[in-house]
């Protein structure tokens, strides 16, 4: 297991992490974007609003520390379905992905390309 920490931290560890991650990997993004759905407002970790593409960081704490796990998973799935009904697509990353920066960059670039193609087709 790789125990070396990436060059940046997770958003929950420092207030400037999201901007650092964005500066390193994600051009043209907005940080912590609020999106309205039929189930209310939902916060996206990173978003390309014009492409309806979101990057979401999934960590263990998100699912196990705040509410009963089954309730947290239900709410997360409900939120994601409501966003998908609005046309949103997702790139989901985990802590381990941050150690494979080149691969993560490729995943993001690929998702941006797919979202751009869908956006052009629907325009």
C-alpha positions as CSV (number, residue, x, y, z in Angstrom):
1,X,0.0,0.0,0.0
2,X,1.3,3.5,-0.9
3,X,1.5,5.6,2.3
4,X,3.1,8.6,0.7
5,X,0.7,11.5,0.8
6,X,-0.1,13.3,-2.4
7,X,1.1,16.9,-2.9
8,X,-2.3,18.2,-1.9
9,X,-4.8,17.3,0.8
10,X,-8.4,16.5,0.8
11,X,-11.0,19.3,1.1
12,X,-11.9,18.3,4.6
13,X,-8.4,18.6,5.8
14,X,-7.7,22.2,4.8
15,X,-9.8,25.1,3.5
16,X,-7.6,25.7,0.4
17,X,-7.4,22.1,-0.8
18,X,-10.2,22.3,-3.4
19,X,-8.5,25.3,-5.1
20,X,-5.2,23.4,-5.0
21,X,-6.7,20.3,-6.6
22,X,-8.4,22.4,-9.2
23,X,-5.2,24.3,-10.0
24,X,-3.3,21.1,-10.4
25,X,-5.9,19.0,-12.4
26,X,-9.1,20.7,-13.3
27,X,-9.2,23.7,-15.6
28,X,-12.4,25.6,-16.1
29,X,-14.1,24.2,-13.0
30,X,-16.1,25.8,-10.3
31,X,-15.6,24.7,-6.7
32,X,-18.4,23.6,-4.4
33,X,-21.2,24.5,-6.9
34,X,-24.8,24.4,-5.7
35,X,-27.3,22.9,-8.1
36,X,-31.0,22.9,-7.6
37,X,-33.0,19.7,-8.2
38,X,-36.5,18.4,-7.4
39,X,-35.1,17.3,-4.1
40,X,-33.6,20.7,-3.2
41,X,-30.1,22.2,-3.5
42,X,-27.1,19.9,-3.8
43,X,-23.4,20.8,-3.5
44,X,-21.0,19.4,-6.0
45,X,-17.3,19.2,-5.1
46,X,-16.3,20.5,-8.6
47,X,-18.5,21.3,-11.5
48,X,-18.3,22.3,-15.2
49,X,-21.8,23.9,-15.2
50,X,-21.9,24.5,-19.0
51,X,-21.2,20.8,-19.6
52,X,-23.3,19.4,-16.7
53,X,-20.2,17.5,-15.5
54,X,-19.3,17.1,-11.8
55,X,-16.3,15.6,-10.1
56,X,-17.1,14.1,-6.7
57,X,-14.7,12.9,-4.1
58,X,-15.9,9.8,-2.3
59,X,-14.2,9.2,1.0
60,X,-15.0,6.7,3.8
61,X,-15.8,9.5,6.3
62,X,-18.6,10.7,4.0
63,X,-20.4,7.4,4.3
64,X,-19.5,6.2,7.8
65,X,-19.0,9.1,10.1
66,X,-22.1,11.3,10.0
67,X,-25.3,9.2,9.8
68,X,-26.2,5.5,9.8
69,X,-24.4,4.1,6.7
70,X,-27.6,2.8,5.1
71,X,-29.3,6.3,5.4
72,X,-26.2,8.1,4.1
73,X,-26.0,5.7,1.1
74,X,-29.7,6.2,0.4
75,X,-29.4,10.0,0.6
76,X,-26.4,10.0,-1.7
77,X,-28.1,7.8,-4.3
78,X,-31.2,9.9,-4.1
79,X,-29.1,13.1,-4.6
80,X,-27.2,11.6,-7.6
81,X,-30.4,10.4,-9.3
82,X,-32.0,13.8,-8.9
83,X,-28.8,15.4,-10.5
84,X,-28.7,12.8,-13.3
85,X,-32.4,13.6,-14.1
86,X,-31.2,17.2,-14.7
87,X,-28.6,15.9,-17.1
88,X,-25.5,15.8,-14.8
89,X,-22.7,13.3,-15.4
90,X,-20.2,12.3,-12.7
91,X,-16.5,11.6,-12.3
92,X,-16.2,9.8,-9.0
93,X,-12.8,9.7,-7.3
94,X,-11.4,8.3,-4.1
95,X,-8.3,9.0,-2.0
96,X,-6.2,6.4,-3.9
97,X,-6.9,8.2,-7.2
98,X,-4.9,11.2,-5.9
99,X,-1.7,9.1,-5.9
100,X,-2.1,8.3,-9.6
101,X,-2.1,11.8,-11.0
102,X,-1.5,11.0,-14.6
103,X,-4.3,8.4,-14.7
104,X,-6.6,10.9,-13.0
105,X,-5.8,13.6,-15.5
106,X,-6.6,11.2,-18.3
107,X,-10.0,10.3,-16.7
108,X,-10.9,13.9,-16.2
109,X,-9.8,14.8,-19.8
110,X,-11.8,11.8,-21.2
111,X,-14.9,12.8,-19.2
112,X,-14.6,16.4,-20.3
113,X,-14.3,15.3,-24.0
114,X,-17.4,13.0,-23.7
115,X,-19.4,15.8,-22.0
116,X,-18.3,18.3,-24.6
117,X,-19.5,16.0,-27.4
118,X,-22.9,15.4,-25.7
119,X,-23.2,19.2,-25.2
120,X,-22.5,19.9,-28.9
121,X,-25.0,17.2,-30.0
122,X,-27.7,18.7,-27.8
123,X,-27.0,22.3,-28.8
